[in-house]
Amino acid sequence: MPERHLWAESYEFDQQDVLAVQGEVARGVARQIRVRLMPEEQARLGTSQRVDPEAYEAYLLGRAYSYKARTRTNWTRAKEYFEKAIEKDPSYAAAYGSLALLYMGMRGSSTRDPRDIRLQARQWAEKALVLDDTLAEAHSALARAAQQEWDWAGAEREYRRAIEFNPSYPVAHIWYAQYLWAMQRSEEAVAQAKRAQQLDPVSPYVNTWAGAAYFYAGRADEGMASMQKALELDPSFSDASLVLARAYLTQGMYQQAISELEKVRMLNGKEALVLGALAHVYARAGQREEALKLLGELKRIEAEERGFVPPFGIIWAYAGLGDKEQAFAWLERAYEERADRIVWLNSDPLLEPLRSDPRFHELVRRVGLPTIKTQ
């Protein structure tokens, strides 16, 4: 197809008006290609504020680091850049909102207690909304915090607000999808996941969790395609390997699951969730000695981290080994901390060996999740 010149325009502007120019360019493109903007999109593009150029640059660098693999180094760099943006421009709502999102992403944070993380995320999100009550990032962070506090109605309300204020924000759609499959509303979750992928087709994070939504809805082919895309984009993205390994596990494909987890283990070292999932699969595959070695490694990491590792790594290991007493003891600890993955009790394949135990159903009831549907 020959290249054709469709439209061009030039703009002269003060650096502090960069956000206003972005909105004007977007409206110009929409006019030229005859796209009809929704009223909320028109309002968002027509609203702008002057921003300090150094603050804007720091904000963009913070976002760049926040999109990288969720290591402690990347988390800290993102935090530092968002804080620099706020220092340069204390009225910059988007920097506060992105900082709130960063805290709710949690993994990589040096803060130990999930309750402290949620408190800090709420503080940043509320500060952002004082400055701009339409900021989708801040509403998404509040939704995620409410979700982790098991305020299900509050979480859904905030997700819907985020999407209403910015229908083009992919994080709101993919986080809402995660909420919906926790509520066993799988087809709604798929719809949100598809929209997130349309908005950000090159995000390993979006493709990974869209893939999970497809798997949970029984759409294995779509799930596998999304996982392959996520791992093409970032072979070291451990969430993608975890989701793919769990899909293999549900199909009894133990060696494929082990291979996927061993590969990402080589890339990510001592990530507790990867080690716990790998221990689980080794145990289910009858390789108990390998599973016990990995459990020992998890305990060493816990000792080095002075008692803090994501509890679900150890829960998954004990569940695979069939040690229900230890698994439920750690689940109780996760319940007390309101650890993030408690939300997905109903859907996590690595908890399958525990589901026949009455204690599991009681835990689901205490968290306030829907009763698990039988297959």
Beta strands, then each sheet from edge to edge (+ up, - down):
end
